[in-house]
Amino acid sequence: MKTLIIYSSLTGNTKKLAEAMARELEDAELIPADQFQVSHLQNFDCFMIGYWINKGDCDELSQRVIAHMQGKKLVLFGSLGAKENSAYYDMIKQNVEKHVHDAHLLGHFLCQGSVGEKTIERYQEMLAKNPEDIHLKAQLEAYEEGIHHPNEQDIQNAITFIKT
């Protein structure tokens, strides 16, 4: 099956996943989402779209690419700054999948990734103003731990996911 892997990556996390997936699939091509053209739809059997999380949903560029996938075999994958938490991850997946219309969704993979330095700095400033805020503490802890993600285990999990 000829596969096009399309990714949008703000910090490089989703790109790292996309590149690992592309190395594992025999007949796959890899492009950044800003290079996607509707003409690609004719040349591939399956599309894997990688995204980053923006305000509880996939980024806008990924949303625009997903909108073109009617009638196509589709796999979604992404990364976010939060620790793995099935309830939160499920909510993110549901939000992203709302953009899928009339495509055959084969699967959806999500893992923790690092966030940008500015995000960590912003949360540190917010926590300094509100040192008792348990939610801010938890978010900052997750962001600081996320610096090491996606790690080799996350990448292996992604590879296992696409092979099953």
N, C-alpha and C positions, 0 to 999 in steps of 0.2 A: 504494500500500500504506500503510495507516494504521499508524503506528509510535508506540510509547510508549518514550521514553528515560527510564530510571530510573537515578539515580546516588546513590552514597554517596561522600562526599568529606570527608576529615579536614582537609586543609590548603587545599582549594580547587582543587587540580590537576585532579581528575577532573571537578569541576563545570565548570571552564573548557572541558574537552574536550566535555562533554555539551552545553553551551550552544552551542558552535561547530557541533556536529553538528545540533542542533535548528534552527539558523538556515539550514542548507543543505538540509534535507529539507522537501519541500513539505507533507506531511500528517503532521506529527510533533507530539507533545506531550511536555513535559518535567516530571518530578516528582522530588523527592528520595526516596530509598528508604524513608525512614520514613513517607512518605505512600502507599506502595503498598498497594492492597487487592486481594484475590482477585477482586473484581468487575471490576477493570480487564481481566482476561483475556478477557472477552466482547467488549470494545469495540475491540480492536486486532488487526492481522494479524501484526505483528512487534514484538519487544521487544528493546531495546538496554539492556544492563545495564552500568553503569560502577562500578568498585570501586577501592578503594585496597588496598595490600598490607600485611598484618599477619602477621609471622612466616612469610613464604614462601607465603602463601595470601591469597585475598580476605578482606576483613573479614566479620565474622559477619552483619551486616545484609544484605549482598549475598548471602551464602550462603543466607539464609532466603528472599530474593526468588527466587533461581535455583531453589530447590527447588519452586517453583510452576509452572515452565515446561514441564511435560510436554506433548508434542505441539505445542509452539509454535515458531515461527521465532525464532531467538535470535542476537543479536550480542553479544559480550562486549568490553569495553574497560577499560583501567585505566592507572594510573600508579604508578611506584615510584621510590624514591630512588637506585637503582643506575643506573650508566651502561649504555647499550645494550650488551648482550652476548648473543649469540644463544643460547648454552648455558644461561645463567642465566634469560634471558627464556623460553626453551622450557620450563624446569623450572617456572617460575611458571605459565605457561599450562597445563601439564599438571595442576598442583595445583588450579587454579581449575576446569578442565574436569571434574575428578572430581565436581564438584557438579552437573553437567548430566546429567540422567537423562531419556531418551526425548524430548529436544527436538531440533529440527533446527538444529544449530549452523552458522550461515552464515559466521562468521568471528570472529577474535579479534585485537584491536589492543592493543598495549602500548607505552608510551613513558616516558621519564624524567620525573620530577616532583621538585619540591622537598620536603624534609622539614622538620619543625618545628624551631624554634630549640632546644628541649629535647633533641632527638635529636643535633643537632650538638654542643651543650654536653656531653652525655654521652660522645660519642665523643672529644671533646677531652680530657676528664678521663681517660678510659681510655688514650688515647695518652700523656698526661703520665706516667702510671704505668708504661707499657710503650712507651717511645719507639722501640724497635727492631722493634715488631710491624708487619710489612709489610702484613698484612691490614687492620689498623686504619687505617694510613696511606692505603691505597687507598680504604677505605670513606669516610673523612673527606674525601678529595679529591673523591670522587663526590658526596657530600652538598653540599659547598661549590659544586661546579660545577652541581649540580641546582637551585640557587637561581634559575637563569635558565630553568628548564623547568617546565611545558611552554612552549616558545617558539613563535614564529610558524611555524617549520618543522614542529615537532611537531603543531601544530594543522592545518597544511596536509596533513600526512601522514595524520592522522585523517580529514579530509574526503575525501581521495583514496581512502582505504580504504573508507569507506561508500558511495562512488559507484561502486565497481567490483564 
